[in-house]
Amino acid sequence: MKRIFILIIPILVLFSCKKENNTPRIETISKGSKWGLQIGSSYSDVYAQLQQLGKEKNVNDVDLVKQQSFSNPDEIKNRVTFYNLISLETNTGKLERVTIQFDGDKIISIDAGSALPKESPKWPLDVPDEIAIYKNDPINALYTKLKAIYQIPAYKNYQITLPGKPLGKPFDPAMANYEEWAFSFFMDVKPGKTGRSSVRLYFKNGKLSKIKHEYEEFDVYNS
């Protein structure tokens, strides 16, 4: 029995260490700063700080937590230029979706379909040419065409979704309507191991009040 007991102890110790290493490390910052994100900063100032952080940590966008989809083009009229794509999706019956991506001042791609959307030269395919949205259309024509499309019964119930806010675009003033933002980034820890930081930013009374940071490490295996 004594010999068996001695053998079991190292196994238990090894298991405990492995479990501890896999446990996320969580920190909450409510004073000072983290990565240049300053507690007490306004929405627009935090966004500018995020843009700088994005260059250092390869963060491309920030999510607006609990941002809902929109049921009318009027709701995104003044927001489209702050993003690089919009997606539309049916909310009843057969699933249909479309993603419209833009760069600079024109539409660069349209993907439409059901489960696996395919690239399309225009959307919708069954409407008059003057209403349809085309690849290479100017961005300033998108809202007007969406308004016309939404007058057609087959398309009036499509829900519009904005993606995560791309940091390469200017601050969207509507971001101040959301008191929680989220982003993440990865870093190489050492060969075979990578780290992930998942971050939540909390605002109160128009100012950044708290940063919650969860850090995890993962083994990376080459297949």
TORKOL-4160 file (C-alpha; in steps of 0.2 Angstrom, whole numbers, padded with zeros to 4 digits, m for minus):
223
<pt num="1" X="0000" Y="0000" Z="0000"/>
<pt num="2" X="0014" Y="0012" Z="0004"/>
<pt num="3" X="0022" Y="0010" Z="m0014"/>
<pt num="4" X="0005" Y="0013" Z="m0022"/>
<pt num="5" X="0002" Y="0029" Z="m0012"/>
<pt num="6" X="0019" Y="0036" Z="m0017"/>
<pt num="7" X="0015" Y="0033" Z="m0035"/>
<pt num="8" X="m0002" Y="0041" Z="m0034"/>
<pt num="9" X="0004" Y="0058" Z="m0027"/>
<pt num="10" X="0014" Y="0064" Z="m0042"/>
<pt num="11" X="m0001" Y="0060" Z="m0054"/>
<pt num="12" X="m0012" Y="0070" Z="m0043"/>
<pt num="13" X="0000" Y="0085" Z="m0042"/>
<pt num="14" X="0002" Y="0084" Z="m0061"/>
<pt num="15" X="m0016" Y="0084" Z="m0064"/>
<pt num="16" X="m0018" Y="0099" Z="m0052"/>
<pt num="17" X="m0005" Y="0109" Z="m0061"/>
<pt num="18" X="m0013" Y="0106" Z="m0078"/>
<pt num="19" X="m0030" Y="0111" Z="m0072"/>
<pt num="20" X="m0023" Y="0127" Z="m0065"/>
<pt num="21" X="m0013" Y="0132" Z="m0081"/>
<pt num="22" X="m0029" Y="0130" Z="m0091"/>
<pt num="23" X="m0039" Y="0141" Z="m0079"/>
<pt num="24" X="m0042" Y="0159" Z="m0087"/>
<pt num="25" X="m0034" Y="0173" Z="m0078"/>
<pt num="26" X="m0046" Y="0187" Z="m0075"/>
<pt num="27" X="m0042" Y="0205" Z="m0070"/>
<pt num="28" X="m0054" Y="0220" Z="m0068"/>
<pt num="29" X="m0047" Y="0238" Z="m0070"/>
<pt num="30" X="m0057" Y="0252" Z="m0063"/>
<pt num="31" X="m0043" Y="0265" Z="m0060"/>
<pt num="32" X="m0029" Y="0271" Z="m0071"/>
<pt num="33" X="m0027" Y="0262" Z="m0088"/>
<pt num="34" X="m0023" Y="0246" Z="m0097"/>
<pt num="35" X="m0015" Y="0246" Z="m0115"/>
<pt num="36" X="m0018" Y="0265" Z="m0116"/>
<pt num="37" X="m0036" Y="0263" Z="m0113"/>
<pt num="38" X="m0039" Y="0276" Z="m0099"/>
<pt num="39" X="m0053" Y="0274" Z="m0086"/>
<pt num="40" X="m0064" Y="0290" Z="m0086"/>
<pt num="41" X="m0062" Y="0293" Z="m0105"/>
<pt num="42" X="m0077" Y="0297" Z="m0116"/>
<pt num="43" X="m0083" Y="0286" Z="m0129"/>
<pt num="44" X="m0075" Y="0295" Z="m0143"/>
<pt num="45" X="m0058" Y="0296" Z="m0134"/>
<pt num="46" X="m0059" Y="0277" Z="m0130"/>
<pt num="47" X="m0062" Y="0274" Z="m0148"/>
<pt num="48" X="m0046" Y="0284" Z="m0153"/>
<pt num="49" X="m0037" Y="0274" Z="m0140"/>
<pt num="50" X="m0043" Y="0258" Z="m0147"/>
<pt num="51" X="m0037" Y="0263" Z="m0164"/>
<pt num="52" X="m0020" Y="0265" Z="m0158"/>
<pt num="53" X="m0021" Y="0248" Z="m0148"/>
<pt num="54" X="m0027" Y="0240" Z="m0164"/>
<pt num="55" X="m0010" Y="0245" Z="m0173"/>
<pt num="56" X="0000" Y="0237" Z="m0158"/>
<pt num="57" X="m0011" Y="0221" Z="m0155"/>
<pt num="58" X="m0018" Y="0218" Z="m0172"/>
<pt num="59" X="m0036" Y="0222" Z="m0167"/>
<pt num="60" X="m0047" Y="0226" Z="m0182"/>
<pt num="61" X="m0064" Y="0229" Z="m0174"/>
<pt num="62" X="m0074" Y="0231" Z="m0158"/>
<pt num="63" X="m0091" Y="0223" Z="m0155"/>
<pt num="64" X="m0105" Y="0233" Z="m0148"/>
<pt num="65" X="m0113" Y="0221" Z="m0136"/>
<pt num="66" X="m0132" Y="0219" Z="m0137"/>
<pt num="67" X="m0133" Y="0229" Z="m0153"/>
<pt num="68" X="m0149" Y="0223" Z="m0161"/>
<pt num="69" X="m0153" Y="0221" Z="m0179"/>
<pt num="70" X="m0163" Y="0234" Z="m0188"/>
<pt num="71" X="m0180" Y="0233" Z="m0198"/>
<pt num="72" X="m0179" Y="0249" Z="m0208"/>
<pt num="73" X="m0165" Y="0257" Z="m0219"/>
<pt num="74" X="m0169" Y="0274" Z="m0210"/>
<pt num="75" X="m0161" Y="0266" Z="m0194"/>
<pt num="76" X="m0144" Y="0265" Z="m0202"/>
<pt num="77" X="m0145" Y="0280" Z="m0214"/>
<pt num="78" X="m0132" Y="0289" Z="m0205"/>
<pt num="79" X="m0121" Y="0275" Z="m0200"/>
<pt num="80" X="m0117" Y="0265" Z="m0216"/>
<pt num="81" X="m0101" Y="0276" Z="m0220"/>
<pt num="82" X="m0093" Y="0271" Z="m0203"/>
<pt num="83" X="m0094" Y="0252" Z="m0208"/>
<pt num="84" X="m0087" Y="0241" Z="m0222"/>
<pt num="85" X="m0102" Y="0230" Z="m0224"/>
<pt num="86" X="m0120" Y="0227" Z="m0220"/>
<pt num="87" X="m0130" Y="0210" Z="m0220"/>
<pt num="88" X="m0148" Y="0207" Z="m0223"/>
<pt num="89" X="m0158" Y="0192" Z="m0218"/>
<pt num="90" X="m0176" Y="0186" Z="m0218"/>
<pt num="91" X="m0184" Y="0184" Z="m0202"/>
<pt num="92" X="m0198" Y="0173" Z="m0208"/>
<pt num="93" X="m0200" Y="0158" Z="m0219"/>
<pt num="94" X="m0185" Y="0152" Z="m0230"/>
<pt num="95" X="m0169" Y="0158" Z="m0224"/>
<pt num="96" X="m0161" Y="0171" Z="m0237"/>
<pt num="97" X="m0147" Y="0182" Z="m0233"/>
<pt num="98" X="m0136" Y="0195" Z="m0242"/>
<pt num="99" X="m0120" Y="0203" Z="m0237"/>
<pt num="100" X="m0115" Y="0220" Z="m0246"/>
<pt num="101" X="m0097" Y="0225" Z="m0243"/>
<pt num="102" X="m0089" Y="0241" Z="m0248"/>
<pt num="103" X="m0073" Y="0250" Z="m0248"/>
<pt num="104" X="m0069" Y="0268" Z="m0250"/>
<pt num="105" X="m0085" Y="0276" Z="m0259"/>
<pt num="106" X="m0091" Y="0261" Z="m0268"/>
<pt num="107" X="m0098" Y="0243" Z="m0266"/>
<pt num="108" X="m0085" Y="0230" Z="m0269"/>
<pt num="109" X="m0095" Y="0214" Z="m0267"/>
<pt num="110" X="m0112" Y="0206" Z="m0265"/>
<pt num="111" X="m0115" Y="0189" Z="m0259"/>
<pt num="112" X="m0133" Y="0182" Z="m0259"/>
<pt num="113" X="m0142" Y="0166" Z="m0256"/>
<pt num="114" X="m0148" Y="0154" Z="m0242"/>
<pt num="115" X="m0136" Y="0143" Z="m0231"/>
<pt num="116" X="m0121" Y="0147" Z="m0242"/>
<pt num="117" X="m0122" Y="0164" Z="m0251"/>
<pt num="118" X="m0113" Y="0166" Z="m0267"/>
<pt num="119" X="m0106" Y="0181" Z="m0276"/>
<pt num="120" X="m0119" Y="0190" Z="m0286"/>
<pt num="121" X="m0117" Y="0205" Z="m0298"/>
<pt num="122" X="m0133" Y="0213" Z="m0290"/>
<pt num="123" X="m0146" Y="0211" Z="m0277"/>
<pt num="124" X="m0161" Y="0208" Z="m0278"/>
<pt num="125" X="m0161" Y="0199" Z="m0295"/>
<pt num="126" X="m0180" Y="0201" Z="m0298"/>
<pt num="127" X="m0182" Y="0219" Z="m0297"/>
<pt num="128" X="m0180" Y="0233" Z="m0309"/>
<pt num="129" X="m0162" Y="0239" Z="m0313"/>
<pt num="130" X="m0165" Y="0256" Z="m0306"/>
<pt num="131" X="m0169" Y="0249" Z="m0289"/>
<pt num="132" X="m0156" Y="0234" Z="m0288"/>
<pt num="133" X="m0140" Y="0236" Z="m0279"/>
<pt num="134" X="m0125" Y="0233" Z="m0290"/>
<pt num="135" X="m0107" Y="0229" Z="m0287"/>
<pt num="136" X="m0097" Y="0246" Z="m0290"/>
<pt num="137" X="m0112" Y="0256" Z="m0285"/>
<pt num="138" X="m0107" Y="0272" Z="m0275"/>
<pt num="139" X="m0111" Y="0271" Z="m0257"/>
<pt num="140" X="m0121" Y="0286" Z="m0257"/>
<pt num="141" X="m0134" Y="0277" Z="m0268"/>
<pt num="142" X="m0136" Y="0262" Z="m0256"/>
<pt num="143" X="m0148" Y="0270" Z="m0244"/>
<pt num="144" X="m0160" Y="0276" Z="m0258"/>
<pt num="145" X="m0160" Y="0259" Z="m0266"/>
<pt num="146" X="m0163" Y="0250" Z="m0249"/>
<pt num="147" X="m0178" Y="0262" Z="m0246"/>
<pt num="148" X="m0185" Y="0257" Z="m0263"/>
<pt num="149" X="m0182" Y="0238" Z="m0261"/>
<pt num="150" X="m0191" Y="0239" Z="m0244"/>
<pt num="151" X="m0206" Y="0245" Z="m0252"/>
<pt num="152" X="m0208" Y="0228" Z="m0261"/>
<pt num="153" X="m0218" Y="0215" Z="m0250"/>
<pt num="154" X="m0205" Y="0201" Z="m0253"/>
<pt num="155" X="m0191" Y="0211" Z="m0245"/>
<pt num="156" X="m0200" Y="0223" Z="m0232"/>
<pt num="157" X="m0196" Y="0211" Z="m0218"/>
<pt num="158" X="m0178" Y="0208" Z="m0220"/>
<pt num="159" X="m0168" Y="0212" Z="m0205"/>
<pt num="160" X="m0152" Y="0223" Z="m0207"/>
<pt num="161" X="m0136" Y="0219" Z="m0196"/>
<pt num="162" X="m0121" Y="0230" Z="m0194"/>
<pt num="163" X="m0105" Y="0220" Z="m0191"/>
<pt num="164" X="m0092" Y="0224" Z="m0177"/>
<pt num="165" X="m0086" Y="0242" Z="m0179"/>
<pt num="166" X="m0070" Y="0242" Z="m0190"/>
<pt num="167" X="m0056" Y="0252" Z="m0181"/>
<pt num="168" X="m0050" Y="0258" Z="m0198"/>
<pt num="169" X="m0066" Y="0269" Z="m0200"/>
<pt num="170" X="m0070" Y="0285" Z="m0190"/>
<pt num="171" X="m0080" Y="0284" Z="m0174"/>
<pt num="172" X="m0098" Y="0281" Z="m0176"/>
<pt num="173" X="m0108" Y="0293" Z="m0164"/>
<pt num="174" X="m0121" Y="0279" Z="m0161"/>
<pt num="175" X="m0108" Y="0269" Z="m0152"/>
<pt num="176" X="m0112" Y="0280" Z="m0137"/>
<pt num="177" X="m0129" Y="0271" Z="m0136"/>
<pt num="178" X="m0120" Y="0255" Z="m0130"/>
<pt num="179" X="m0113" Y="0254" Z="m0113"/>
<pt num="180" X="m0103" Y="0238" Z="m0116"/>
<pt num="181" X="m0090" Y="0235" Z="m0130"/>
<pt num="182" X="m0080" Y="0219" Z="m0133"/>
<pt num="183" X="m0064" Y="0214" Z="m0142"/>
<pt num="184" X="m0051" Y="0201" Z="m0142"/>
<pt num="185" X="m0033" Y="0198" Z="m0149"/>
<pt num="186" X="m0020" Y="0184" Z="m0149"/>
<pt num="187" X="m0002" Y="0184" Z="m0146"/>
<pt num="188" X="0012" Y="0171" Z="m0148"/>
<pt num="189" X="0018" Y="0166" Z="m0130"/>
<pt num="190" X="0032" Y="0154" Z="m0136"/>
<pt num="191" X="0033" Y="0140" Z="m0149"/>
<pt num="192" X="0018" Y="0129" Z="m0148"/>
<pt num="193" X="0008" Y="0140" Z="m0137"/>
<pt num="194" X="m0003" Y="0156" Z="m0140"/>
<pt num="195" X="m0012" Y="0167" Z="m0128"/>
<pt num="196" X="m0029" Y="0175" Z="m0131"/>
<pt num="197" X="m0035" Y="0191" Z="m0122"/>
<pt num="198" X="m0054" Y="0194" Z="m0122"/>
<pt num="199" X="m0059" Y="0211" Z="m0116"/>
<pt num="200" X="m0075" Y="0220" Z="m0111"/>
<pt num="201" X="m0076" Y="0239" Z="m0109"/>
<pt num="202" X="m0090" Y="0246" Z="m0098"/>
<pt num="203" X="m0096" Y="0263" Z="m0099"/>
<pt num="204" X="m0106" Y="0273" Z="m0086"/>
<pt num="205" X="m0113" Y="0291" Z="m0087"/>
<pt num="206" X="m0103" Y="0293" Z="m0104"/>
<pt num="207" X="m0086" Y="0288" Z="m0097"/>
<pt num="208" X="m0076" Y="0272" Z="m0097"/>
<pt num="209" X="m0079" Y="0265" Z="m0080"/>
<pt num="210" X="m0072" Y="0247" Z="m0080"/>
<pt num="211" X="m0061" Y="0236" Z="m0091"/>
<pt num="212" X="m0063" Y="0217" Z="m0088"/>
<pt num="213" X="m0048" Y="0206" Z="m0096"/>
<pt num="214" X="m0049" Y="0187" Z="m0097"/>
<pt num="215" X="m0032" Y="0179" Z="m0103"/>
<pt num="216" X="m0031" Y="0161" Z="m0108"/>
<pt num="217" X="m0016" Y="0151" Z="m0116"/>
<pt num="218" X="m0018" Y="0137" Z="m0128"/>
<pt num="219" X="m0007" Y="0124" Z="m0135"/>
<pt num="220" X="m0005" Y="0125" Z="m0154"/>
<pt num="221" X="m0002" Y="0109" Z="m0164"/>
<pt num="222" X="0003" Y="0109" Z="m0182"/>
<pt num="223" X="m0007" Y="0097" Z="m0192"/>
